[in-house]
Amino acid sequence: MMPIRFVLAALLMLAWAGGAGAQSTLGGQGSVPPPRAAAPTSTAPTSTPPATSAAAPRAAARPARASNAQAGNPQAGNAQGSTARPAAHPNTTPRPPQTAAQRQQAQQQRRAAAAAAAAAATAAAAAAPPAQAATPPPPEPIPPIGSVTGLPMPRFAALRSNDVNLRVGPDRRFPVEWRYQRSDLPVQIIREHDQWRRIRDPDGTEGWLAASNLQPGRRTFIVRGEASAEVPLRRRAEEASTPVARLRPGVIGRIRGCDAGSDWCEVQVQDRRGFIRRGEIFGVLPDEEIK
């Protein structure tokens, strides 16, 4: 057994020695590794390979990966000019139901707002200039002569009775506008139409009445002025003459005569006679002469 083992060990040693010598012979020095392939020259190729041109755009077009903060916040991309799309279903908190006190307070606020708006509208309307009233047409001129009687106009006459109707037109079919209940009230005739006369009373009211309700030959007057005033009836046609009576506005008397160009007229009130100024009575024209 010993010789066989010795022979096998010797064969193994010979085989190991032969392999090492063959490797050393191929390598020159035995410890130097085989030479590497030469590096390509720096001369640029005449044309760019397709692989190189395709790789560059892919590298440039690939966006940088967003950080964790940007991925969690949709608005982080707005710095690049992009608009974040709102969430399809935003998180909303349902409104709690209002209490009775809150509803009452809201109703009061609405009423207060409506009242304030109405007050503002009223103030604006009050501040606006008022609309100008339509100017009434001028009255028709009084003819100098009556179309029926041929007498001069205007002229004065007295009411005949204590019940005289003033109508809006010269006929009984026209409605009654006013009713006079004072005999001897002086009125001014300003127009004639058949058996009707248009008159103007001491207050300036105008209308139509039947000619039969007038006393053409009787001249009367009524005292003008404020209700609290008194007009002296003087003994002579002088301002310094002694008064024989003091007449209140509304007193009616009879005119006995007025001189042309004079400011005084002789009148009678009941059993008192005296003189009174033309401007203090209604029933005579400024320059009229009465005998």
SEPABA-468122 format. One record per residue: chain; x negated, y, z negated of N, C-alpha, C, CB in turn. Coordinates in pm, whole numbers, plus 50000, padded with zeros to 5 digits. Glycine has a CB too. Layout:
<pts>
  mol    n_x    n_y    n_z   ca_x   ca_y   ca_z    c_x    c_y    c_z   cb_x   cb_y   cb_z
    A      X      Y      Z      X      Y      Z      X      Y      Z      X      Y      Z
...
</pts>
This chain:
<pts>
  mol    n_x    n_y    n_z   ca_x   ca_y   ca_z    c_x    c_y    c_z   cb_x   cb_y   cb_z
    A  49918  49879  50000  50000  50000  50000  49914  50126  50000  50093  50001  49879
    A  49809  50123  49931  49724  50240  49921  49663  50277  50052  49617  50218  49820
    A  49619  50183  50134  49560  50222  50261  49663  50283  50351  49496  50103  50329
    A  49792  50236  50346  49897  50291  50437  49925  50435  50400  50029  50207  50429
    A  49937  50463  50272  49963  50601  50227  49848  50692  50267  49983  50606  50073
    A  49730  50646  50257  49613  50725  50291  49612  50756  50438  49486  50653  50251
    A  49651  50656  50519  49652  50676  50665  49757  50780  50701  49681  50543  50740
    A  49877  50771  50639  49986  50866  50669  49947  51007  50629  50117  50826  50597
    A  49881  51023  50517  49841  51156  50473  49738  51214  50566  49787  51153  50333
    A  49647  51126  50616  49546  51178  50707  49608  51221  50837  49439  51074  50733
    A  49708  51148  50887  49776  51186  51013  49849  51319  50998  49876  51076  51056
    A  49912  51341  50888  49985  51468  50865  49889  51586  50861  50065  51462  50733
    A  49774  51571  50804  49678  51678  50796  49625  51712  50934  49565  51641  50703
    A  49603  51607  51016  49553  51630  51152  49657  51705  51234  49517  51496  51220
    A  49782  51666  51217  49887  51734  51295  49900  51882  51256  50023  51663  51275
    A  49890  51915  51131  49900  52055  51085  49785  52137  51134  49906  52062  50932
    A  49662  52081  51138  49544  52151  51186  49553  52179  51333  49420  52073  51156
    A  49610  52089  51414  49619  52111  51558  49717  52222  51591  49659  51984  51629
    A  49832  52235  51522  49929  52344  51550  49871  52478  51518  50057  52326  51470
    A  49800  52495  51413  49744  52625  51378  49643  52670  51478  49680  52622  51242
    A  49566  52583  51534  49464  52623  51631  49526  52665  51760  49367  52511  51655
    A  49637  52605  51803  49702  52644  51928  49758  52783  51917  49812  52547  51965
    A  49821  52822  51801  49877  52956  51783  49766  53058  51781  49959  52965  51654
    A  49657  53035  51725  49548  53130  51718  49491  53155  51855  49440  53080  51625
    A  49485  53050  51940  49429  53067  52075  49517  53157  52158  49411  52932  52143
    A  49654  53148  52150  49746  53230  52232  49748  53376  52184  49889  53171  52227
    A  49727  53397  52059  49738  53534  52006  49611  53611  52010  49786  53532  51868
    A  49507  53560  52049  49380  53633  52050  49315  53626  51918  49400  53777  52090
    A  49355  53697  51813  49296  53700  51681  49370  53610  51584  49294  53840  51629
    A  49481  53555  51620  49553  53463  51535  49647  53531  51438  49458  53380  51459
    A  49618  53659  51397  49707  53729  51302  49780  53848  51364  49626  53776  51183
    A  49753  53878  51494  49816  53995  51559  49946  53951  51624  49721  54060  51666
    A  50057  54012  51599  50186  53972  51660  50187  54000  51808  50303  54044  51593
    A  50274  53938  51881  50282  53961  52026  50321  54105  52057  50383  53864  52091
    A  50272  54162  52171  50301  54303  52206  50450  54326  52235  50217  54346  52328
    A  50505  54453  52198  50645  54491  52224  50659  54549  52363  50696  54592  52120
    A  50786  54562  52408  50812  54620  52540  50781  54768  52538  50960  54596  52583
    A  50731  54824  52652  50692  54965  52660  50817  55055  52657  50610  54990  52790
    A  50805  55174  52593  50917  55271  52585  50940  55337  52719  50890  55379  52479
    A  51062  55372  52752  51088  55435  52882  51024  55572  52888  51240  55447  52908
    A  50991  55615  53012  50927  55746  53033  51028  55857  53008  50869  55757  53177
    A  50975  55981  52984  51061  56097  52955  51118  56164  53077  50985  56199  52877
    A  51090  56108  53195  51143  56172  53318  51293  56156  53323  51080  56110  53446
    A  51368  56267  53343  51515  56262  53345  51562  56192  53468  51576  56403  53340
    A  51666  56111  53458  51718  56041  53576  51783  56140  53670  51820  55933  53535
    A  51788  56102  53796  51847  56190  53899  51996  56205  53882  51818  56138  54037
    A  52059  56109  53823  52205  56116  53801  52237  56065  53662  52283  56035  53908
    A  52338  56123  53600  52380  56084  53466  52457  55955  53473  52464  56194  53398
    A  52417  55857  53393  52490  55729  53397  52634  55751  53352  52421  55623  53307
    A  52724  55676  53406  52866  55692  53367  52889  55668  53220  52954  55598  53447
    A  52812  55573  53160  52834  55542  53019  52803  55662  52932  52751  55423  52975
    A  52694  55737  52967  52655  55853  52886  52756  55965  52896  52518  55903  52930
    A  52808  55994  53021  52906  56103  53037  53037  56071  52970  52929  56131  53184
    A  53075  55946  52964  53202  55911  52899  53191  55913  52749  53249  55774  52945
    A  53072  55881  52697  53058  55874  52552  53061  56012  52489  52928  55804  52515
    A  53003  56114  52556  52999  56248  52498  53137  56308  52477  52919  56339  52585
    A  53231  56304  52578  53363  56361  52552  53436  56289  52441  53447  56357  52677
    A  53422  56158  52430  53493  56087  52323  53443  56131  52187  53477  55936  52339
    A  53314  56156  52177  53260  56200  52048  53308  56341  52014  53107  56195  52050
    A  53320  56431  52117  53362  56569  52091  53511  56578  52066  53325  56658  52208
    A  53594  56496  52131  53739  56504  52118  53789  56443  51990  53805  56437  52232
    A  53709  56359  51923  53756  56294  51801  53755  56394  51687  53668  56170  51766
    A  53871  56425  51628  53874  56525  51519  53816  56469  51393  54017  56573  51493
    A  53768  56560  51311  53714  56516  51183  53827  56466  51095  53638  56630  51112
    A  53796  56366  51018  53898  56308  50930  53928  56406  50817  53850  56170  50872
    A  54056  56423  50799  54098  56519  50696  54062  56468  50560  54248  56546  50704
    A  54034  56561  50474  54003  56524  50337  54129  56482  50265  53934  56640  50262
    A  54110  56432  50148  54225  56386  50070  54319  56501  50037  54179  56317  49942
    A  54263  56622  50012  54349  56736  49979  54435  56776  50096  54265  56855  49933
    A  54374  56774  50222  54450  56810  50340  54555  56705  50370  54360  56829  50458
    A  54522  56581  50350  54620  56476  50378  54738  56486  50284  54557  56339  50367
    A  54717  56533  50164  54827  56542  50070  54910  56668  50085  54774  56535  49931
    A  54857  56776  50149  54928  56903  50164  54954  56928  50310  54848  57019  50102
    A  55079  56927  50357  55105  56949  50500  55066  57087  50546  55248  56926  50530
    A  55060  57186  50456  55030  57322  50498  54882  57348  50512  55088  57419  50402
    A  54795  57248  50482  54651  57271  50493  54610  57289  50636  54573  57156  50433
    A  54684  57235  50732  54648  57250  50873  54686  57382  50932  54709  57143  50954
    A  54753  57470  50860  54791  57598  50915  54672  57685  50945  54884  57669  50822
    A  54555  57657  50878  54435  57738  50904  54387  57720  51046  54323  57703  50808
    A  54420  57608  51113  54378  57582  51251  54481  57634  51350  54355  57434  51273
    A  54589  57705  51303  54686  57762  51396  54804  57671  51421  54620  57793  51524
    A  54810  57554  51360  54922  57464  51383  55029  57490  51280  54877  57316  51378
    A  55157  57476  51316  55270  57498  51227  55316  57365  51172  55385  57569  51300
    A  55324  57359  51040  55366  57233  50978  55515  57215  50997  55330  57230  50828
    A  55558  57098  51032  55699  57067  51051  55763  57048  50915  55718  56942  51139
    A  55875  57114  50889  55939  57099  50757  55990  56958  50739  56053  57198  50740
    A  56000  56924  50615  56049  56790  50583  56193  56776  50626  56035  56760  50433
    A  56227  56658  50675  56362  56633  50723  56463  56642  50610  56371  56497  50789
    A  56426  56600  50495  56517  56603  50380  56442  56664  50262  56569  56459  50345
    A  56441  56797  50251  56369  56859  50140  56435  56823  50008  56363  57012  50157
    A  56352  56823  49908  56403  56791  49775  56478  56913  49721  56287  56750  49680
    A  56606  56900  49701  56689  57008  49648  56753  56962  49518  56798  57051  49749
    A  56766  57062  49431  56829  57032  49302  56974  57076  49307  56753  57103  49185
    A  57068  56992  49282  57210  57030  49289  57240  57140  49188  57300  56909  49263
    A  57326  57240  49234  57361  57351  49148  57459  57304  49040  57421  57467  49230
    A  57432  57341  48918  57524  57297  48812  57657  57370  48825  57463  57323  48672
    A  57767  57310  48788  57898  57376  48797  57905  57497  48706  58010  57277  48761
    A  57978  57604  48756  57990  57727  48679  58092  57709  48567  58030  57844  48769
    A  58063  57777  48459  58156  57776  48347  58265  57881  48370  58082  57802  48214
    A  58366  57880  48287  58475  57977  48300  58424  58119  48280  58587  57946  48199
    A  58332  58138  48187  58277  58272  48164  58198  58321  48284  58188  58272  48040
    A  58120  58228  48347  58043  58267  48465  58135  58303  48581  57947  58155  48506
    A  58243  58226  48600  58336  58257  48708  58404  58392  48684  58442  58147  48721
    A  58440  58419  48560  58502  58548  48528  58405  58663  48551  58552  58548  48384
    A  58279  58643  48514  58179  58747  48536  58157  58772  48684  58046  58709  48469
    A  58152  58665  48765  58135  58682  48909  58254  58755  48970  58116  58546  48978
    A  58375  58723  48923  58493  58791  48974  58492  58939  48937  58619  58725  48920
    A  58448  58970  48816  58438  59110  48777  58335  59185  48860  58403  59121  48629
    A  58225  59117  48892  58124  59182  48975  58178  59210  49115  57998  59094  48984
    A  58255  59115  49170  58313  59138  49303  58412  59254  49299  58382  59011  49354
    A  58492  59260  49194  58587  59370  49183  58515  59504  49169  58680  59349  49064
    A  58408  59504  49090  58332  59628  49074  58269  59673  49206  58223  59611  48968
    A  58219  59575  49284  58161  59610  49414  58267  59665  49508  58093  59488  49478
    A  58387  59604  49508  58495  59654  49593  58538  59794  49551  58614  59558  49589
    A  58545  59817  49420  58582  59951  49372  58477  60054  49410  58602  59950  49221
    A  58350  60015  49401  58243  60109  49439  58250  60141  49588  58105  60050  49404
    A  58278  60039  49671  58289  60064  49815  58407  60156  49845  58305  59931  49891
    A  58520  60134  49777  58636  60220  49799  58607  60363  49755  58758  60167  49723
    A  58536  60378  49642  58501  60512  49595  58407  60582  49693  58437  60506  49457
    A  58312  60505  49748  58220  60565  49846  58295  60608  49971  58110  60465  49883
    A  58391  60525  50016  58469  60562  50134  58553  60686  50108  58559  60446  50177
    A  58612  60694  49987  58691  60812  49952  58604  60937  49947  58762  60792  49818
    A  58483  60923  49888  58393  61038  49882  58350  61082  50021  58271  61005  49797
    A  58324  60984  50109  58285  61020  50246  58398  61090  50318  58242  60896  50324
    A  58521  61040  50296  58635  61104  50361  58657  61245  50307  58761  61021  50341
    A  58634  61263  50174  58651  61396  50116  58542  61491  50163  58650  61388  49964
    A  58420  61436  50185  58310  61522  50230  58325  61562  50376  58178  61453  50209
    A  58397  61479  50453  58413  61510  50595  58498  61636  50610  58478  61391  50670
    A  58472  61718  50709  58553  61840  50728  58695  61804  50765  58492  61930  50837
    A  58794  61871  50707  58933  61838  50739  58966  61870  50883  59028  61913  50647
    A  59055  61788  50936  59098  61810  51074  59178  61939  51083  59181  61689  51125
    A  59153  62015  51184  59223  62141  51201  59368  62115  51241  59152  62228  51306
    A  59457  62184  51172  59599  62169  51202  59628  62231  51338  59686  62233  51092
    A  59725  62171  51406  59762  62220  51537  59823  62360  51523  59862  62124  51607
    A  59778  62451  51604  59828  62588  51599  59966  62593  51662  59732  62685  51670
    A  60067  62639  51587  60201  62645  51647  60204  62747  51760  60307  62681  51541
    A  60290  62725  51855  60299  62821  51965  60350  62955  51914  60391  62768  52077
    A  60308  63063  51974  60355  63195  51929  60505  63208  51950  60280  63307  52003
    A  60573  63281  51861  60718  63299  51878  60750  63380  52003  60779  63369  51755
    A  60867  63354  52054  60910  63428  52172  60932  63575  52136  61039  63366  52232
    A  60894  63663  52223  60913  63806  52193  61062  63840  52182  60847  63893  52302
    A  61090  63930  52091  61229  63974  52072  61267  64069  52186  61248  64043  51932
    A  61375  64040  52254  61415  64131  52363  61457  64267  52306  61531  64070  52445
    A  61433  64374  52379  61470  64507  52327  61620  64532  52325  61403  64614  52408
    A  61694  64461  52410  61838  64481  52420  61907  64346  52411  61876  64555  52553
    A  62018  64339  52339  62093  64215  52327  62156  64176  52460  62199  64228  52221
    A  62146  64047  52494  62199  63999  52621  62351  63996  52624  62145  63861  52651
    A  62417  64001  52510  62564  63994  52503  62624  64131  52471  62608  63892  52396
    A  62573  64198  52369  62632  64326  52325  62567  64447  52389  62620  64337  52176
    A  62443  64432  52437  62372  64547  52490  62320  64640  52383  62460  64622  52582
    A  62325  64600  52257  62277  64683  52148  62127  64664  52130  62351  64649  52017
    A  62059  64762  52073  61914  64748  52054  61882  64636  51955  61853  64882  52005
    A  61768  64575  51978  61719  64467  51890  61570  64489  51865  61746  64324  51954
    A  61526  64445  51746  61607  64385  51639  61690  64489  51567  61517  64312  51538
    A  61797  64443  51503  61883  64530  51425  61933  64452  51304  62003  64583  51511
    A  61986  64526  51206  62029  64462  51081  62181  64457  51075  61973  64539  50960
    A  62227  64355  51000  62369  64340  50969  62379  64270  50835  62446  64260  51082
    A  62500  64270  50778  62523  64208  50646  62614  64088  50661  62583  64311  50547
    A  62593  63986  50575  62680  63869  50576  62819  63909  50525  62621  63755  50488
    A  62920  63847  50585  63058  63884  50555  63112  63815  50431  63145  63852  50673
    A  63066  63693  50402  63126  63616  50293  63018  63546  50211  63226  63512  50347
    A  63066  63472  50111  62976  63397  50024  62954  63254  50073  63031  63394  49883
    A  62996  63220  50192  62979  63084  50245  62954  63094  50395  63106  62996  50216
    A  62826  63101  50431  62785  63115  50570  62683  63006  50601  62725  63257  50599
    A  62708  62930  50710  62619  62821  50750  62518  62870  50852  62700  62703  50808
    A  62393  62836  50830  62284  62865  50924  62250  62734  50995  62157  62925  50850
    A  62261  62732  51127  62242  62611  51207  62112  62620  51287  62361  62587  51301
    A  62067  62503  51332  61942  62498  51408  61962  62536  51554  61880  62360  51400
    A  62086  62542  51600  62114  62578  51737  62242  62659  51748  62125  62454  51823
    A  62264  62724  51863  62381  62813  51879  62508  62736  51916  62352  62917  51986
    A  62550  62646  51829  62674  62571  51851  62706  62495  51724  62661  62474  51974
    A  62835  62461  51707  62874  62388  51587  62828  62243  51588  63024  62393  51571
    A  62790  62193  51704  62740  62055  51709  62599  62041  51652  62742  62004  51852
    A  62531  62152  51633  62397  62149  51574  62409  62138  51422  62315  62274  51613
    A  62314  62066  51358  62324  62048  51212  62300  62178  51137  62223  61942  51166
    A  62354  62184  51017  62337  62299  50928  62202  62289  50860  62452  62306  50823
    A  62123  62393  50871  61990  62397  50809  61993  62463  50671  61891  62470  50899
    A  62080  62560  50653  62085  62633  50528  62226  62688  50508  61979  62748  50526
    A  62261  62711  50383  62392  62769  50351  62371  62889  50259  62486  62663  50285
    A  62421  63004  50306  62412  63127  50226  62540  63143  50145  62387  63251  50318
    A  62523  63178  50019  62636  63198  49929  62624  63333  49860  62642  63085  49823
    A  62598  63436  49942  62582  63570  49888  62631  63671  49990  62434  63598  49849
    A  62740  63732  49960  62795  63834  50048  62708  63958  50047  62939  63869  50008
    A  62707  64032  50159  62632  64157  50177  62480  64133  50188  62660  64252  50063
    A  62436  64008  50197  62292  63984  50214  62249  64039  50350  62258  63831  50203
    A  62148  64126  50356  62105  64180  50485  62025  64077  50565  62021  64307  50464
    A  62053  64068  50695  61979  63980  50787  61945  64060  50911  62061  63851  50823
    A  61840  64015  50981  61794  64084  51101  61831  64002  51224  61641  64109  51096
    A  61903  64061  51316  61943  63993  51439  61827  64005  51539  62076  64053  51499
    A  61779  63889  51590  61665  63890  51682  61698  63830  51819  61549  63814  51620
    A  61818  63768  51833  61855  63711  51963  62007  63689  51967  61780  63576  51988
    A  62061  63693  52088  62204  63673  52108  62228  63563  52210  62273  63804  52154
    A  62332  63484  52185  62373  63380  52280  62523  63358  52264  62294  63246  52256
    A  62599  63409  52361  62744  63397  52358  62797  63452  52226  62787  63248  52377
    A  62866  63371  52148  62922  63416  52020  62832  63380  51901  63060  63355  52000
    A  62705  63358  51928  62610  63320  51822  62497  63421  51817  62554  63176  51846
    A  62444  63437  51696  62333  63530  51674  62221  63457  51599  62381  63656  51595
    A  62102  63473  51652  61986  63420  51581  61938  63527  51486  61871  63376  51681
    A  61922  63490  51358  61889  63589  51255  61763  63546  51180  62008  63607  51156
    A  61708  63641  51108  61594  63619  51019  61630  63678  50883  61461  63684  51076
    A  61621  63595  50778  61662  63641  50645  61544  63706  50571  61719  63524  50562
    A  61563  63757  50450  61454  63825  50377  61334  63735  50349  61506  63879  50247
    A  61353  63601  50344  61241  63509  50320  61169  63469  50449  61290  63385  50249
    A  61217  63514  50565  61156  63479  50692  61216  63358  50760  61012  63456  50671
    A  61319  63297  50701  61384  63181  50762  61468  63228  50881  61473  63106  50659
    A  61461  63151  50990  61536  63185  51111  61634  63074  51146  61440  63212  51229
    A  61744  63111  51208  61844  63014  51251  61961  63086  51319  61895  62932  51132
    A  62060  63004  51354  62175  63056  51427  62299  63053  51338  62199  62975  51556
    A  62381  63160  51350  62511  63164  51284  62612  63233  51376  62502  63237  51146
    A  62738  63208  51348  62844  63268  51430  62849  63418  51408  62981  63204  51398
    A  62874  63492  51516  62879  63638  51506  62991  63685  51414  62895  63700  51643
    A  63094  63603  51398  63205  63641  51311  63166  63644  51164  63321  63546  51330
    A  63051  63587  51128  63005  63587  50989  62927  63713  50953  62919  63465  50963
    A  62916  63809  51046  62838  63930  51023  62929  64052  51016  62732  63948  51133
    A  62879  64156  50943  62945  64288  50938  62851  64388  51004  62978  64330  50788
    A  62865  64408  51136  62768  64491  51209  62759  64635  51156  62804  64495  51354
    A  62869  64696  51114  62865  64837  51075  62828  64859  50930  62996  64901  51101
    A  62807  64756  50853  62777  64773  50710  62628  64750  50689  62861  64674  50622
    A  62561  64855  50634  62416  64846  50613  62389  64826  50465  62342  64973  50666
    A  62321  64717  50438  62285  64684  50300  62134  64662  50291  62362  64557  50252
    A  62084  64648  50169  61941  64623  50146  61928  64526  50030  61863  64755  50117
    A  61809  64467  50015  61774  64384  49901  61636  64426  49855  61778  64232  49937
    A  61617  64436  49724  61491  64483  49668  61386  64374  49682  61508  64524  49518
    A  61266  64412  49729  61153  64321  49741  61072  64320  49612  61063  64360  49861
    A  60969  64233  49611  60872  64234  49501  60875  64108  49419  60898  64351  49413
    A  60784  64102  49320  60776  63989  49230  60894  63989  49134  60644  63991  49152
    A  60923  63870  49081  61040  63856  48995  61028  63941  48869  61062  63711  48957
    A  60905  63960  48820  60887  64035  48695  60872  64185  48717  60765  63983  48622
    A  60869  64228  48844  60848  64370  48873  60981  64446  48866  60782  64389  49012
    A  60970  64577  48859  61086  64666  48860  61058  64781  48956  61117  64720  48717
    A  61161  64816  49034  61149  64925  49131  61236  65040  49082  61191  64878  49276
    A  61179  65159  49065  61260  65272  49015  61352  65329  49125  61169  65384  48961
    A  61474  65357  49088  61568  65428  49174  61568  65574  49127  61715  65364  49168
    A  61511  65665  49208  61484  65801  49162  61600  65895  49201  61351  65852  49222
    A  61605  66005  49125  61712  66102  49145  61693  66177  49276  61719  66200  49028
    A  61569  66210  49311  61538  66280  49436  61432  66199  49511  61488  66426  49408
    A  61410  66233  49637  61313  66162  49721  61173  66213  49692  61347  66180  49871
    A  61133  66199  49566  61002  66242  49522  60947  66139  49424  61007  66383  49457
    A  60816  66122  49428  60753  66024  49340  60759  66068  49194  60608  66001  49381
    A  60761  66198  49172  60764  66249  49035  60905  66267  48981  60690  66380  49027
    A  61006  66232  49061  61144  66251  49018  61181  66150  48909  61241  66238  49137
    A  61276  66188  48827  61317  66103  48716  61396  65983  48768  61402  66183  48616
    A  61365  65861  48723  61443  65745  48765  61583  65746  48703  61370  65615  48728
    A  61681  65706  48783  61817  65692  48733  61849  65547  48701  61918  65747  48835
    A  61764  65456  48752  61781  65313  48723  61652  65242  48763  61906  65253  48800
    A  61640  65124  48710  61527  65038  48748  61585  64908  48802  61430  65011  48626
    A  61545  64874  48925  61604  64761  48996  61507  64643  48997  61641  64802  49140
    A  61561  64527  48970  61483  64404  48977  61483  64350  49120  61538  64297  48877
    A  61378  64278  49160  61379  64215  49293  61499  64122  49308  61247  64137  49316
    A  61562  64126  49425  61681  64046  49452  61810  64123  49439  61685  63929  49362
    A  61805  64244  49383  61925  64325  49371  61967  64373  49510  61902  64446  49276
    A  62098  64365  49539  62152  64406  49668  62231  64536  49649  62243  64295  49729
    A  62210  64628  49742  62283  64756  49739  62317  64800  49880  62200  64866  49668
    A  62379  64915  49888  62424  64970  50016  62337  65089  50054  62573  65013  50010
    A  62300  65096  50184  62220  65207  50235  62317  65317  50281  62125  65162  50354
    A  62298  65437  50228  62384  65549  50264  62319  65637  50370  62416  65633  50140
    A  62186  65637  50380  62123  65718  50484  61971  65714  50472  62172  65862  50478
    A  61904  65724  50589  61757  65732  50595  61723  65835  50702  61691  65590  50628
    A  61641  65932  50666  61598  66033  50763  61483  65978  50847  61555  66163  50690
    A  61479  66017  50973  61374  65974  51064  61240  66029  51016  61404  66019  51209
    A  61139  65946  51012  61006  65987  50971  60989  65999  50821  60974  66116  51033
    A  61092  65969  50742  61082  65980  50597  61055  65843  50536  61212  66042  50538
    A  60981  65845  50425  60953  65720  50354  61063  65683  50256  60821  65731  50280
    A  61167  65765  50244  61271  65743  50145  61405  65720  50213  61280  65862  50049
    A  61488  65641  50144  61625  65617  50187  61718  65640  50068  61643  65473  50245
    A  61835  65697  50096  61935  65714  49991  62020  65588  49984  62023  65841  50017
    A  62033  65533  49865  62103  65406  49848  62198  65417  49729  62003  65289  49829
    A  62283  65314  49718  62376  65305  49606  62381  65161  49558  62518  65356  49647
    A  62371  65144  49426  62381  65014  49361  62490  65027  49256  62243  64967  49298
    A  62603  64963  49285  62722  64976  49199  62760  65124  49191  62695  64917  49055
    A  62753  65183  49073  62792  65324  49060  62671  65415  49048  62882  65343  48939
    A  62551  65361  49075  62429  65443  49067  62380  65476  49208  62316  65368  48988
    A  62350  65606  49227  62298  65652  49356  62163  65716  49332  62395  65750  49425
    A  62075  65700  49433  61942  65758  49420  61862  65731  49547  61870  65702  49297
    A  61731  65748  49533  61640  65732  49647  61537  65622  49615  61568  65867  49680
    A  61504  65548  49721  61409  65437  49708  61321  65435  49833  61483  65300  49688
    A  61201  65388  49819  61107  65385  49932  61145  65272  50030  60961  65366  49883
    A  61119  65296  50158  61150  65196  50261  61072  65067  50239  61120  65253  50401
    A  60943  65082  50200  60860  64964  50187  60897  64874  50071  60719  65004  50173
    A  60988  64918  49985  61027  64839  49869  61158  64764  49889  61038  64928  49748
    A  61218  64774  50009  61345  64707  50037  61339  64637  50172  61461  64808  50034
    A  61429  64540  50192  61448  64472  50320  61589  64508  50367  61428  64315  50308
    A  61596  64560  50492  61726  64597  50548  61720  64719  50637  61824  64623  50437
    A  61600  64774  50657  61584  64891  50740  61449  64883  50810  61598  65021  50657
    A  61443  64930  50935  61318  64932  51010  61231  65048  50963  61345  64943  51161
    A  61099  65041  50988  61010  65147  50937  61045  65287  50986  60867  65115  50975
    A  61084  65302  51111  61112  65436  51166  61260  65454  51199  61029  65459  51291
    A  61345  65369  51143  61487  65376  51177  61555  65493  51105  61558  65244  51141
    A  61649  65552  51176  61729  65660  51118  61872  65609  51098  61729  65787  51210
    A  61921  65628  50977  62057  65584  50943  62132  65704  50889  62055  65466  50839
    A  62253  65726  50944  62334  65840  50901  62464  65789  50842  62362  65937  51018
</pts>
